[in-house]
């Protein structure tokens, strides 16, 4: 049986490698990941947002989230869902985050 807590932990670790190219901070510390759960013991679901509804990086972020989830051996199926409610605010950023502490991705990545 798959342990949801272990998968959530591994997913969070993998998603910390997904850097918002405009801010140079990972999407977990930015507070862009709203929810992660295992639905019906089969499909891992990640609900996330972007910093703005019209974010030009939304497709890039979706692709990077999907790549991160594909790299987790215990996840056979996953879904990602982008939402805009609640609206993201800077208050959702983890305390102590330094912007551009990680170099932004190379532009050819999107």
QUIMO-V789478 format. One record per pair of residues at least 12 apart in sequence whose C-alpha atoms are under 7 Angstrom apart, sorted by the first residue. I is the first residue (numbers start at 1). GAP is how many residues later the second one is. D is the distance in whole Angstrom. If there is no record, write none. Layout:
((I	GAP	D) (I	GAP	D))
//
This chain:
((4	34	6) (8	28	7) (11	58	7) (14	54	6) (15	12	7) (15	13	6) (15	50	7) (15	53	6) (16	12	6) (18	46	6) (18	47	7) (19	85	7) (21	83	5) (21	84	6) (23	76	6) (23	77	6) (24	75	6) (24	76	4) (24	77	7) (24	78	5) (24	79	6) (24	80	5) (25	74	6) (25	75	6) (25	76	7) (25	77	6) (29	64	6) (29	65	5) (30	62	6) (30	63	4) (30	64	6) (31	61	5) (31	62	5) (31	63	7) (32	16	5) (32	17	5) (32	18	6) (33	14	6) (33	15	4) (33	16	7) (34	13	6) (34	14	5) (35	12	5) (35	13	7) (42	35	7) (43	34	5) (43	35	5) (44	31	7) (44	33	6) (44	34	4) (44	35	6) (45	33	6) (45	34	5) (45	35	6) (46	33	6) (46	34	5) (46	35	6) (47	33	6) (47	34	5) (47	35	6) (47	36	7) (48	33	6) (48	34	5) (48	35	6) (49	33	5) (49	34	5) (49	35	6) (51	37	6) (53	31	6) (60	50	5))
//
